[in-house]
Each structure stands twice: as C-alpha cells, then as structure tokens.
Amino acid sequence: MDSVANDKAKLFDDIVDVICKEGMVERDRVKPDATIESLDLKSIDIVMILTAIEEKFDVYIPMDGSFQEAKTVQDLVEALAAHIQKEKS
C-alpha cells in the first residue's frame, strides 16, 4: 500500500476516533454509511467534534461549507480529510 492511501486510512481512523470520543458514540456504530442523525449527534456535538479536530490536526475549520452538508459519517470524514490535507500542503 502506498503512503498516501496509508495516510488516508490513518486520517480516517483518527477522525472517527474524535467523532467517537467527542460525540460519545460507540466505535462500532460509526460506520461510513451511518447518518449523523442515526448517531444522535446534535449541533453542539458537531461543534465539539470540529473543535477537537482543529486541535488534533492544528488546522482551522470553518463552520460552514461542506461540513454542514455532510449527511453521513463518510461525507463528514471525506470533507474533513480533504480540508486537513489542503491545509497541511
């Protein structure tokens, strides 16, 4: 596996870890196709998750844009991963 794919997999895991910790959601419930609603994440939970991701990855995450449109865990993680990678490059 090349390092980019490896980095993406690690980034995905790291983001899911933050979602579990800050959203107080069991890891086995956080599947790519799980909806934000099905995880019972409220807007305050999302803010806490985004804030924790900012701290963990040392990036600024605007509270609008693609993050607000995310309906599933996959959508949210992909938007965050793309943003983190862009900020870091």
ZIWO-V414833 format. One line per field, one symbol per residue. phi: phi as a letter, one per 40 degrees, with the letter a starting at -180 (. if undefined). psi: psi as a letter, one per 20 degrees, with the letter a starting at -180 (. if undefined). A space follows every 10 residues. Layout:
BEGIN
phi: ???
psi: ???
END
This chain:
BEGIN
phi: .ccccccccc cdccccdcdc cccfbcdccc cdcccdcccf cccccccccc cccdccbfbc bccbgccccc bbdddccccc ccccccccc
psi: prhghggggg ggggghgggg ghilpphiim qhjpqgghjk prhhgggggh ghhgggilqp oqjabhhhip hrgggggggg gggghghi.
END
